[in-house]
Amino acid sequence: MGESSDGNGEGQGCDEAAQQEELEKIESWLDEHPHFVHDYFVRKASRQMVDSWLLSHSAPQGMIPETSSSNSSPTSPSSGAATPVRKISAHEFEKTGLLRPILNTTVDGIPTFLTLPLLGDAAPHCNNSHVGRKSRQELRALDERELIFELVKDICNDLEIRSLCHKILQNVSILTDADRCSLFLVRGDKGDPSRCLVSQLFDVSCSSTIEQMQQKEEIKIPWGTGIVGYVAESRESLNIPDCYQDDRFNSRVDQKTGYTTHNMLCMPILDVDGEVKGVAQIINKCGGEEPFMDADEKVFSRYLQFCGIGLRNAELYERSELENKRNQVLLDLARMVFEEQSTIEHIVYRIMTHTQSLLQCERCQILLVDENTKTFSRVFDLDVNDMNTENADARKSPFEGRFPINVGITGYVATTGETLNIPDVLQDNKFDPSVDGDGTFRHHSVLCMPIRNASTEIVGVSQLINKLSKAPFNKNDEHLFEAFAIFCGMGIQNTQMYEKAVKAMAKTKVTLEVLSYHATAPLEEAKQLSKCRVPSTHVYRLQDLKFNDFILEDEDMLKACLRMFMDLDLIERFHINYDVLCRWLLSVRKNYRQVTYHNWRHAFNVGQMMFAVLTITKFCHVFGEVETLSLLIACLCHDLDHRGTNNSFQIKSCSPLAQLYSTSTMEHHHFDQCIMILNSEGNQILSHLSPDEYSTVVHVLEDAILATDLAVYFRRRGTFFQMVDSGNYNWRREDNRELLRAMLMTVCDIAAITKPWDIQKVVAELVASEFFQQGDIEKEKLKIQPIDMMDRDKKDELPLMQVRFIDSICAPVYEAFAKISDKLKPLMDGVRENRAEWVKLAEAKNLSICTDK
């Protein structure tokens, strides 16, 4: 028989019986050799097959739900830098009812985007070809119109191409009373030189089953070749009464099978647009050697019109299903790529195993490009046999540098960014035959594609070698491989960034260790300080609200700090090692820069004022020992590493500190420095605190140091003033006590405004000098005009600015504390006295200006 049959009906029945007997023997042999079955399953079983086996053995078939993801969790919403353009809304999915869940979970608990197969669950679009169908005799009793309607109804609901084609051929054999039928579908686009017709089903009879047809080998017919190729190309029907008299007929099949082809009717199947979808072929009129008549042609033609529509719909449905599966594969690949990005080796290995599994090639290679030298710095490769070894599951990285590099092809792709799909490498001059080496492995076809990062820069090249099917790589392979290359680029870039971040963290850790070492005072100095005699509080006048620090040298300030810890009983209460305390104080002093005002002397002054307030008002009993310890440490550390510039300057100059902290920039830095010193070896004065006490100290420290930011003071003082004016406060309440601590930090930080006039005037000049230095930098380096208090040209307005500072910031908070405790009224008195002095200076300046004019 020509392009149609491989045997007669009787021979076919014998072949089927023999085949069934052979299958039974194979199954019996497998039952007797379980070790072979196990080994074969381990080496060859796909993930889909394993999932199907697990599902079939995990629960009775009737208990298997329609979807396998009832316990799957919804995917987390992603946040982007910009709102994406809406492609489709969730509301639009509701129009056709509930869809299947996007995320599924396999039996072994692994989340996946793939739709899991369910055994015994027939596809909804695959109808049983024998259910509800009329017999051949019943169909023959119908007239032509009823017959066509019945047969069209039989195929209209079938959207599975193979099942649909089988029904079409069986119905054609009924319509035309033909002995054999075949159906060839078009494969390839117009103008494609490889365009051909493929036997979707071959040699179908009215009694054959689709299962029998699936065992037949696929036949390909070049476009325009033979009877089938001619019909497809010309779009004309052929009714050949004697095939052996037609030059286009190929008699070799008849010679091979022993079947004789007498006559043939061959017609194109067109869709609604008139495009050829396939060719239907019927062989030998039943009951003799009579050719097909005109009536057969007419009824055959009418029926094929409906078949073209059915095939078009089935093809569209199949494409949508394949597109859905492809999207599932890509989603699963994306999940896999971003699931773990610990090392380049691991992420490349996962990508390569997925690529090789999906695209079915003998070898996969990924070559990474060095961004500096633009050469291949690393070459990863994976052979299909690597996945069948005993330790395949334990591997976490691919092999590296094992196979030679085909520099001609990969180098061209890396340089030009073009994709190369070479069906026969020996015909391409970019291929270097020497890479095949001793001949144990030979290149036949290659698909090579660039790997780009988010900036579209080429970071590597991915190469697939030799499809397992021996066919060249096609356009579908290119499209899928392109998507894989995109995910590969993202995965590699993210992993490289992660590795850089890990290295940066390691460098930062080393840097912190070095800084911690150099930031720590020498042990010898600490031992020397610990041996010094510490005068009493009375000698240093530490409880005096008008304390003058200018009479103390650096060593005296350190001793005075030790005295504060002693008198508050913090050393005994918290088991602080005295040598460690001495070293911690020296380290704190060392970490203050030699700036004009915000230096160690200012920190000591703030600490002394806190000590004086705590002791003369007995606030130390209100706060308790843990909070008292925290407040004293906070005062001594509240300006650590101050650079003589304020928060506004950090933002204007885009300093690294401003990038780290968006608000209270310097205060956050002071707190971090404080914690660093407290955690440095030899400075751990909090080492004997319980976990709860340590947690409380850190919390109070952070809140207290941040409270020294005047922006925080302005934000919180309204609540505090209202609470004090109403007398509605309870220091046992944590929120009331927290507010009291914050305001008290401000009281101590700006306490120089309360000191005697001679001290206040000197301090004010020091502050102004530091401010003017910042203003000079803003003018010279930042090219901006500083505010008045930072502008050296406005130095004559210092008295007026001090009056405004007192009125807006100082006086309100000291008035509030005077209401809380009479013992703090001297602070308010000092503020008023200094204000009067500044007013006199301001008026004198104004008088002088008037006289000059």
C-alpha positions in Angstrom: 0.0 0.0 0.0 1.2 3.5 -0.8 1.2 6.1 1.9 -1.6 4.4 3.8 -1.5 0.8 5.0 1.0 -1.7 6.3 -1.2 -4.9 6.2 -4.7 -6.3 5.7 -7.3 -6.8 8.4 -6.6 -10.4 9.1 -2.8 -9.8 9.3 -3.5 -6.9 11.7 -5.5 -9.1 14.0 -2.7 -11.7 14.2 -0.1 -9.0 14.8 -2.2 -7.6 17.7 -2.6 -11.0 19.4 1.1 -11.7 19.0 1.9 -8.3 20.4 -0.4 -8.8 23.4 1.3 -12.2 24.1 4.7 -10.5 24.0 3.7 -7.8 26.5 2.4 -10.5 28.9 5.8 -12.2 28.7 7.6 -8.9 29.4 5.4 -8.2 32.4 6.0 -11.7 33.8 9.8 -11.3 33.4 9.7 -7.9 35.2 7.7 -9.5 38.1 10.5 -12.1 38.4 13.3 -9.4 38.4 12.3 -6.7 40.9 15.9 -5.5 41.2 16.1 -4.6 37.6 12.7 -2.8 37.8 13.9 -0.8 40.7 17.2 0.2 39.1 15.4 1.1 35.8 12.8 3.2 37.7 15.5 5.0 39.7 17.5 5.9 36.5 14.7 6.6 34.0 11.6 7.6 35.9 10.5 11.3 35.4 9.3 13.5 38.2 5.8 13.3 36.7 5.9 9.5 36.8 7.1 9.6 40.5 4.3 12.0 41.5 1.7 9.8 39.7 3.0 6.7 41.6 3.0 8.5 44.9 -0.6 9.8 44.4 -1.8 6.4 43.4 -0.4 4.8 46.5 -1.1 7.5 49.0 -4.9 7.3 49.0 -7.7 5.3 47.2 -8.5 6.7 43.8 -11.9 7.8 44.9 -10.3 9.9 47.7 -8.0 11.8 45.4 -9.3 15.4 45.1 -9.6 17.1 41.8 -6.7 19.4 42.6 -3.7 18.6 44.7 -3.3 21.9 46.4 -6.1 22.3 48.8 -3.5 22.9 51.5 -1.3 25.2 49.4 -0.6 28.6 50.7 -1.2 31.6 48.5 1.8 33.3 47.1 3.1 36.3 48.8 2.4 39.7 47.2 5.5 41.2 45.7 6.3 44.9 46.0 7.9 46.7 43.1 9.5 50.1 42.7 6.7 51.2 40.4 3.1 50.1 39.9 3.0 47.6 37.0 0.7 48.1 34.1 -2.4 46.0 34.7 -2.6 43.1 32.2 -5.6 41.4 33.7 -7.5 41.7 37.0 -8.6 39.0 39.3 -12.2 39.8 38.6 -11.8 38.7 35.0 -10.9 35.2 36.1 -14.3 34.9 37.8 -16.2 35.0 34.6 -15.7 31.3 33.8 -15.9 30.1 37.4 -13.2 28.9 39.8 -9.9 28.1 38.2 -7.3 25.6 39.5 -4.9 26.9 42.2 -1.7 28.3 40.8 0.5 26.8 43.5 0.4 23.1 44.2 2.1 20.9 46.7 3.5 17.5 45.8 3.0 14.5 48.1 6.4 14.9 49.6 5.6 18.5 50.5 7.5 20.4 47.9 5.7 23.5 46.5 5.4 23.6 42.7 3.6 25.5 40.0 3.2 22.4 37.9 -0.2 20.8 37.7 0.1 17.3 39.2 -1.3 14.4 37.2 -4.0 12.4 39.0 -4.3 8.7 38.1 -7.7 7.7 37.0 -8.7 11.3 36.3 -9.5 11.5 32.6 -8.9 14.8 30.9 -12.2 16.6 30.5 -11.6 17.2 26.8 -10.9 13.6 26.0 -14.2 11.9 25.3 -14.4 8.1 25.0 -14.8 7.4 21.3 -17.2 4.5 22.0 -19.5 5.9 24.5 -22.9 6.8 23.1 -21.9 6.2 19.5 -24.3 4.5 17.1 -23.2 1.3 15.4 -22.1 1.2 11.8 -25.4 -0.4 10.8 -27.4 2.3 12.6 -25.4 5.0 10.9 -25.9 3.5 7.5 -29.7 3.5 8.0 -29.6 7.3 8.2 -29.9 9.6 5.1 -26.9 11.7 4.1 -27.8 14.8 6.0 -28.6 13.0 9.2 -25.5 10.9 8.9 -23.2 14.0 8.6 -25.0 15.7 11.5 -24.5 12.6 13.6 -20.8 12.3 12.7 -20.2 16.1 13.2 -21.9 15.8 16.6 -19.5 13.0 17.4 -16.4 15.2 17.0 -17.7 18.6 18.0 -16.9 18.2 21.7 -13.5 16.5 21.4 -10.6 18.9 21.9 -7.8 16.3 22.1 -6.1 16.2 18.7 -5.2 12.5 18.6 -8.6 11.4 19.8 -10.3 13.8 17.4 -8.3 12.6 14.5 -9.2 9.0 15.3 -12.9 9.8 15.3 -12.6 11.7 12.1 -10.9 8.8 10.3 -13.4 6.2 11.7 -16.3 8.4 10.6 -14.7 8.9 7.1 -14.5 5.1 6.7 -18.2 4.9 7.5 -19.1 7.7 5.2 -17.1 6.4 2.2 -17.1 2.7 3.0 -13.3 2.7 2.9 -11.0 -0.1 4.1 -8.2 2.0 5.5 -7.8 5.7 6.4 -4.9 7.9 7.3 -4.6 11.5 8.5 -1.6 13.7 8.0 -1.3 17.1 9.8 0.8 20.0 8.7 3.9 20.7 10.8 5.8 24.0 10.2 5.0 27.5 9.1 4.7 28.8 5.6 8.1 29.4 3.9 9.8 27.0 6.4 12.1 24.7 4.4 11.5 21.9 6.9 7.7 22.2 6.5 6.2 18.7 6.2 3.2 16.5 6.9 3.2 14.1 9.8 1.0 11.0 10.2 -1.0 11.9 13.2 -2.8 8.5 12.8 -1.9 5.9 10.1 -3.8 2.9 8.7 -7.0 3.4 10.8 -10.0 1.0 10.3 -13.5 1.2 11.7 -12.6 -1.3 14.3 -9.1 -0.1 15.4 -8.6 1.6 18.7 -6.6 4.7 19.5 -4.3 2.7 21.8 -3.3 0.5 18.9 -2.6 3.6 16.8 -0.2 5.0 19.4 2.2 2.2 18.9 2.7 3.0 15.2 5.8 4.8 14.1 5.4 8.4 12.9 5.7 9.0 9.2 7.0 12.3 7.8 6.3 13.4 4.2 8.1 16.4 2.8 6.0 19.3 1.6 5.0 18.8 -2.1 6.3 15.2 -2.2 4.1 12.2 -3.1 0.4 12.1 -3.3 -0.2 13.5 0.2 2.5 16.3 -0.3 1.0 17.2 -3.7 -2.6 17.5 -2.2 -1.3 19.7 0.6 0.7 22.0 -1.7 -1.9 22.3 -4.4 -4.9 22.3 -2.1 -6.6 20.0 -4.7 -8.4 16.7 -4.2 -7.1 13.5 -5.9 -9.3 10.5 -6.7 -7.0 7.9 -8.1 -8.7 4.8 -9.5 -5.5 2.9 -9.9 -2.6 4.0 -7.8 0.0 1.9 -9.6 -0.7 4.0 -12.7 0.2 7.3 -10.9 3.8 8.4 -10.8 3.4 10.1 -7.5 2.5 6.8 -5.8 5.1 5.1 -3.6 4.8 1.3 -3.9 7.5 0.4 -1.5 5.2 0.3 1.5 3.0 -2.2 -0.3 6.0 -4.3 -1.1 7.0 -4.2 2.6 3.6 -5.0 4.1 2.1 -7.3 1.5 -1.0 -5.1 1.3 -2.2 -4.0 -2.1 -3.4 -0.5 -2.7 -5.9 -0.3 -5.5 -7.5 3.1 -5.3 -7.2 6.2 -3.2 -9.1 9.4 -2.4 -7.0 12.1 -0.9 -8.4 15.6 0.2 -7.0 18.6 2.0 -8.5 19.7 5.3 -9.0 23.5 5.3 -9.8 25.7 8.3 -12.2 28.7 8.3 -9.4 30.9 6.8 -8.7 28.5 4.0 -5.4 27.4 5.4 -4.4 23.7 5.0 -4.5 22.0 8.4 -3.9 18.5 7.1 -4.6 15.8 4.5 -7.1 13.0 4.8 -6.5 9.8 2.8 -8.8 6.8 2.3 -7.7 3.6 0.7 -9.6 0.8 -1.1 -13.4 0.8 -1.4 -14.7 -2.1 0.6 -16.3 -5.1 -1.2 -14.1 -5.1 -4.3 -11.7 -3.0 -6.4 -14.2 -0.4 -7.4 -12.8 3.2 -7.2 -14.3 5.9 -5.1 -17.3 7.6 -6.8 -18.3 11.3 -7.2 -20.8 10.8 -4.4 -18.0 9.7 -2.1 -16.0 12.8 -3.0 -19.0 15.1 -2.2 -19.9 13.5 1.1 -16.1 13.3 2.0 -15.7 17.0 1.1 -18.7 18.1 3.1 -17.6 16.3 6.2 -14.0 17.5 6.0 -15.3 21.1 6.1 -16.4 20.5 9.6 -13.3 18.5 10.4 -11.2 21.5 9.5 -13.0 23.6 12.1 -12.7 20.9 14.7 -9.0 20.5 14.1 -8.5 24.2 14.3 -10.3 24.4 17.6 -8.4 21.3 18.9 -5.1 22.8 17.8 -5.9 26.1 19.5 -6.9 24.2 22.7 -3.7 22.1 22.6 -1.6 25.2 22.1 -3.3 26.9 25.1 -2.6 23.8 27.1 1.0 23.7 26.0 1.4 27.4 26.8 -0.1 26.8 30.2 2.3 24.0 30.8 5.2 26.1 29.6 4.2 28.9 31.9 4.0 26.5 34.8 7.5 25.2 34.0 8.8 28.8 33.9 7.1 29.7 37.1 8.6 26.6 38.7 12.0 27.6 37.3 11.6 31.1 38.8 10.7 29.6 42.2 13.7 27.4 42.0 16.0 30.2 40.9 15.0 32.5 43.7 14.5 29.9 46.4 18.1 29.7 47.3 20.9 31.8 46.1 23.8 30.9 48.4 26.5 30.2 45.8 27.1 30.5 42.1 27.9 26.8 41.9 24.6 25.8 43.5 22.3 28.1 41.5 24.1 27.1 38.2 23.7 23.4 39.0 20.0 23.8 39.7 19.4 25.7 36.4 21.4 23.2 34.4 19.6 20.2 35.8 16.2 21.8 35.0 17.4 22.9 31.5 18.7 19.4 30.6 15.6 17.7 32.0 13.2 19.9 29.9 15.2 20.3 26.7 16.5 16.8 26.6 20.1 17.3 25.5 23.3 15.3 25.9 25.3 18.1 27.4 24.7 21.5 28.9 27.3 24.2 29.6 27.3 27.6 31.3 30.3 29.9 30.8 30.6 33.0 33.0 32.3 36.1 31.6 34.8 38.1 33.7 33.6 41.7 33.8 37.1 43.0 33.7 39.0 40.8 31.2 35.9 39.9 29.2 37.1 36.3 29.1 35.4 33.1 30.4 36.4 33.0 34.0 34.4 29.8 34.9 33.0 27.0 32.8 30.3 24.7 34.3 29.2 21.6 32.4 26.7 18.8 33.0 26.4 15.6 31.0 23.1 13.6 30.7 24.9 10.6 32.3 25.8 12.7 35.3 22.2 12.5 36.4 22.2 8.7 36.4 25.1 8.2 38.9 24.6 7.0 42.4 25.6 10.3 44.0 23.5 12.5 41.6 21.0 13.5 44.3 23.8 14.5 46.7 25.5 16.8 44.3 25.1 20.6 44.9 27.3 21.9 42.1 28.0 21.0 38.5 31.4 19.8 37.2 33.8 22.6 36.3 36.3 22.8 33.5 35.9 19.1 32.6 35.1 19.5 28.9 36.9 21.6 26.3 35.4 25.0 25.4 34.1 25.5 21.9 35.6 29.1 21.9 34.6 29.8 18.3 30.8 29.5 19.0 30.7 30.6 22.6 33.1 33.5 22.0 31.0 34.7 19.1 27.8 34.7 21.2 29.6 36.4 24.1 30.9 39.1 21.8 27.9 39.8 19.6 25.0 38.8 21.9 23.4 36.8 19.1 21.8 33.4 19.5 23.3 30.6 17.5 21.2 27.5 16.5 23.5 25.3 14.4 21.8 22.1 13.2 25.2 20.7 11.9 28.3 22.1 13.5 30.6 20.5 10.9 29.0 22.8 8.3 29.8 26.0 10.4 33.2 27.6 10.2 32.9 28.9 13.8 33.1 25.3 15.1 36.5 23.9 16.1 36.6 20.2 15.4 39.5 19.7 17.8 37.1 20.0 20.8 35.8 16.5 20.0 39.2 15.3 21.0 39.6 11.5 20.9 36.1 11.0 19.4 34.4 9.7 22.6 32.0 12.6 22.3 31.0 14.3 19.1 29.2 17.6 18.5 26.3 17.4 16.1 23.9 20.3 16.9 24.4 23.3 19.2 22.1 25.9 20.6 24.1 28.8 22.2 22.6 31.9 23.8 23.9 34.8 25.8 23.0 35.3 29.5 22.3 38.9 30.4 21.8 40.6 33.8 19.1 43.2 34.6 21.2 45.9 32.8 21.2 43.7 29.7 25.0 43.3 30.1 26.3 39.8 29.0 27.4 38.0 32.1 27.8 34.6 30.5 26.9 32.1 27.8 24.7 29.0 28.0 25.2 26.2 25.5 23.2 23.1 24.7 24.8 20.3 22.7 23.0 17.4 20.8 19.4 16.7 21.4 18.7 13.2 22.7 16.3 12.7 19.8 19.2 13.3 17.4 17.1 16.0 15.8 18.4 19.6 15.6 17.2 22.2 18.0 14.0 24.0 16.8 12.3 27.3 17.4 10.4 26.0 20.4 13.7 25.0 22.0 15.0 28.5 21.3 12.0 30.2 22.9 12.1 28.0 26.0 15.9 28.3 26.3 15.6 32.0 26.0 13.3 32.1 29.0 15.7 29.9 30.9 18.6 32.2 30.0 16.7 35.2 31.4 16.1 33.4 34.7 19.6 32.2 34.7 20.9 35.8 34.3 18.7 37.0 37.2 19.7 34.1 39.4 23.4 34.5 38.6 23.3 38.3 39.2 21.4 38.0 42.4 23.8 35.3 43.7 26.8 37.4 42.7 25.2 40.3 44.6 24.6 38.0 47.6 28.2 36.8 47.5 29.4 40.4 47.4 27.1 41.3 50.3 28.5 38.3 52.3 32.1 39.5 51.6 31.2 43.0 52.5 29.7 41.9 55.7 32.8 39.8 56.5 35.0 42.9 55.7 32.7 45.0 57.9 33.1 42.5 60.7 36.8 42.6 60.4 36.8 46.4 60.2 34.7 46.6 63.3 37.1 44.2 65.1 40.0 46.4 64.1 38.2 49.6 65.1 37.0 48.0 68.3 40.6 47.2 69.1 41.9 50.7 68.3 38.8 52.3 69.9 39.6 50.5 73.2 41.9 52.2 75.7 45.1 50.4 76.5 45.0 48.1 79.5 47.9 49.8 81.1 46.1 53.1 81.3 43.1 51.4 82.9 45.3 49.8 85.5 46.9 53.1 86.2 43.5 54.8 86.7 42.3 52.0 88.9 45.1 52.6 91.3 44.3 56.3 91.7 42.6 57.6 94.8 39.1 58.9 94.0 38.1 62.1 95.9 34.6 62.3 97.4 31.5 63.9 95.9 31.9 66.8 98.3 35.4 67.5 97.1 34.4 67.6 93.5 31.1 69.3 94.3 29.3 66.8 92.0 25.9 67.6 93.5 26.2 71.3 92.8 23.8 72.4 90.1 26.2 75.3 89.3 29.2 72.9 88.9 32.2 74.4 87.0 34.0 71.7 85.0 36.7 74.1 83.7 38.7 73.7 87.0 39.1 69.9 86.3 41.7 68.2 84.2 41.0 65.1 82.1 42.1 62.7 84.9 40.0 64.5 87.4 36.9 64.1 85.2 37.6 60.3 84.9 37.9 60.1 88.7 34.7 62.1 89.1 32.9 59.6 86.9 34.1 56.7 89.0 32.8 58.6 92.1 29.3 58.9 90.5 29.2 55.1 89.9 30.4 54.5 93.5 27.9 56.9 95.2 25.0 55.5 93.1 26.1 52.0 94.3 26.1 50.8 90.7 29.5 49.0 91.0 28.3 46.7 93.8 24.7 46.3 92.6 25.7 45.2 89.1 29.0 43.5 90.0 31.0 45.7 87.7 34.7 44.9 87.6 36.5 48.0 88.7 39.3 47.6 86.2 36.8 47.1 83.4 34.9 50.2 84.5 38.1 52.2 84.4 39.0 50.9 80.9 35.4 51.6 79.7 35.6 55.2 80.8 39.0 55.6 79.1 37.6 54.1 75.9 34.6 56.4 76.0 36.9 59.4 76.4 39.0 58.1 73.5 36.1 57.9 71.2 35.2 61.6 71.5 36.8 63.7 68.8 38.7 66.9 69.5 36.0 69.2 68.3 35.3 72.6 69.8 32.3 71.8 72.0 30.7 68.3 71.5 33.7 66.6 73.1 34.5 64.5 76.2 34.2 67.6 78.5 30.7 68.3 77.3 29.7 64.6 77.9 31.2 64.7 81.4 29.2 67.9 82.1 25.9 66.2 81.0 26.8 63.2 83.2 27.5 65.4 86.2 24.2 67.2 85.8 22.3 63.9 85.6 24.1 62.7 88.8 23.2 65.9 90.6 19.5 65.9 89.6 19.2 62.1 90.4 20.7 62.5 93.9 19.2 65.8 95.1 15.7 65.0 93.9 15.8 61.3 94.7 14.8 60.6 91.1 17.2 57.7 91.3 14.6 56.0 93.5 11.9 56.8 91.0 13.8 55.2 88.1 15.3 52.3 90.0 18.9 51.0 89.8 18.7 49.6 86.2 17.3 52.8 84.7 19.7 55.0 86.8 22.6 53.0 85.4 21.2 53.4 81.9 20.8 57.2 82.2 24.4 57.7 83.5 25.8 55.6 80.7 23.6 57.5 78.2 24.8 60.9 79.4 28.5 60.0 79.1 28.0 58.4 75.6 25.3 60.6 74.1 27.7 62.5 71.7 30.2 59.7 71.0 32.2 60.3 67.7 30.5 63.7 67.2 32.1 65.4 64.1 31.2 69.0 65.1 28.4 69.0 62.5 24.6 68.5 63.1 22.0 66.2 61.5 21.1 68.7 58.9 24.7 68.9 57.6 24.8 65.1 57.3 21.8 65.2 55.0 23.0 68.1 53.0 26.4 66.6 52.4 24.9 63.1 51.7 27.2 61.6 54.3 27.3 57.8 54.8 25.7 58.4 58.2 22.7 60.0 56.5 22.3 57.0 54.3 22.3 54.7 57.3 19.8 56.7 59.4 17.0 58.8 57.8 16.1 60.5 61.2 18.1 61.5 64.2 21.2 60.7 62.2 23.9 61.6 64.6 22.0 60.3 67.7 21.6 56.9 66.1 25.4 56.9 65.4 26.1 57.8 69.0 24.0 55.0 70.2 25.7 52.5 67.9 29.1 53.6 69.0 28.0 53.3 72.6 26.9 49.7 72.1 30.1 48.9 70.2 32.2 50.0 73.1 30.0 48.2 75.6 30.5 45.0 73.6 34.2 45.4 73.1 36.5 43.0 74.9 37.7 44.5 78.2 34.9 47.1 78.2 31.9 44.9 79.1 30.6 46.6 82.2 27.2 45.0 81.7 28.5 41.5 81.5 27.0 40.5 84.9 23.5 41.8 84.2 20.7 39.3 83.7 19.2 39.0 80.2 16.1 41.0 81.2 18.2 43.7 82.9 20.5 43.9 79.8 17.6 44.2 77.5 16.1 47.0 79.6 19.4 48.9 79.7 19.8 48.7 75.9 16.2 49.9 75.4 16.6 52.9 77.9 20.0 53.7 76.4 18.6 54.0 72.9 15.6 56.0 73.9 17.7 58.4 76.1 20.4 59.0 73.5 17.8 59.6 70.7 16.0 62.0 73.1 18.9 64.4 72.9 17.8 65.2 69.3 16.0 68.5 69.7 13.5 67.4 66.9 12.5 64.5 69.3 12.3 67.0 72.2 9.9 69.2 70.2 7.8 66.3 69.2 7.3 65.0 72.8 7.5 68.0 75.0 3.8 69.0 74.5 2.6 65.8 76.1 5.1 66.3 79.0 4.1 69.9 79.7 0.4 69.1 79.7 1.0 66.2 82.0 3.0 68.4 84.4 0.6 71.3 84.3 -2.4 69.0 85.1 -0.5 67.2 87.8 -1.8 64.0 86.2 1.3 61.8 86.3 2.4 58.6 87.9 6.1 57.8 87.8 5.3 54.1 88.4 3.8 54.0 84.9 6.4 53.1 82.3 5.1 55.6 79.7 5.2 58.5 82.2 8.6 57.5 83.4 9.9 57.1 79.8 8.7 60.6 79.0 10.4 61.9 82.2 13.7 60.3 81.2 13.6 61.9 77.7 12.9 65.4 79.1 15.6 64.9 81.7 18.1 64.1 79.0 17.4 67.5 77.4 17.6 69.3 80.8 21.1 67.8 81.3 22.3 68.3 77.6 21.6 72.0 77.6 22.3 72.6 81.2 25.1 75.1 80.4 22.3 77.7 80.0 21.6 77.4 83.7 25.2 77.9 84.9 26.6 81.1 86.3 27.1 83.9 83.7 30.9 83.5 83.4 30.5 79.8 82.6 27.5 80.3 80.4 29.2 83.0 78.3 32.3 80.8 77.6 30.2 77.8 76.7 28.0 79.9 74.4 31.1 81.1 72.6 32.4 77.5 72.2 29.0 76.4 70.7 28.9 79.4 68.4 32.5 78.7 67.2 31.6 75.1 66.3 28.5 76.2 64.5 30.4 78.8 62.6 32.9 76.2 61.5 30.0 74.1 60.1 28.7 77.2 58.3 32.1 77.8 56.7 32.2 74.3 55.3 28.6 74.7 53.9 29.7 77.9 52.2 33.0 76.6 50.8 32.4 73.0 50.0 28.6 72.7 49.7 28.2 76.1 48.1 25.0 76.9 50.2 24.1 79.7 52.5 24.0 78.5 56.1 21.3 79.5 58.6 22.0 82.5 60.8 23.3 80.6 63.8 25.8 78.9 61.6 26.8 82.1 59.6 30.0 83.7 60.8 28.9 86.9 59.2 26.0 87.0 61.8 28.2 86.6 64.9 27.2 90.0 66.2 23.7 88.6 66.5 24.7 85.9 69.0 23.1 87.6 72.0 19.8 87.9 70.3 20.0 84.3 69.1 20.7 83.2 72.6 17.6 85.0 73.9 15.5 83.2 71.3 17.2 79.9 72.2 16.2 80.4 75.8 12.7 81.4 75.1 11.9 78.7 72.6 13.8 75.7 74.0 15.2 76.2 77.5 12.8 78.1 79.6 9.7 75.9 79.0 11.4 72.6 80.1 13.1 74.1 83.2 9.8 75.7 84.2 8.2 72.2 84.0 10.9 70.6 86.1 10.7 73.4 88.7 7.0 72.5 89.1 7.9 68.8 89.6 10.6 69.5 92.2 11.4 72.6 94.2 15.0 71.5 94.4 15.3 72.1 90.6 14.1 75.8 90.8 17.8 77.0 90.8 18.0 75.7 87.2 15.1 78.0 86.2 16.6 80.9 88.1 19.9 80.4 86.3 18.1 80.5 83.0 16.4 83.8 83.8 19.6 85.4 85.1 21.5 84.4 81.9 18.6 85.6 79.7 18.8 89.0 81.4 22.6 89.2 80.6 22.0 88.2 77.0 19.3 90.8 76.7 21.7 93.5 77.9 24.3 92.5 75.3 21.7 92.4 72.6 20.5 95.9 73.5 24.1 97.2 73.7 24.7 95.8 70.2 21.6 97.5 68.9 22.6 100.8 70.6 26.1 100.5 69.1 24.7 100.0 65.6 22.4 103.1 66.0 25.4 105.2 67.1 27.5 104.1 64.1 24.7 105.0 61.7 
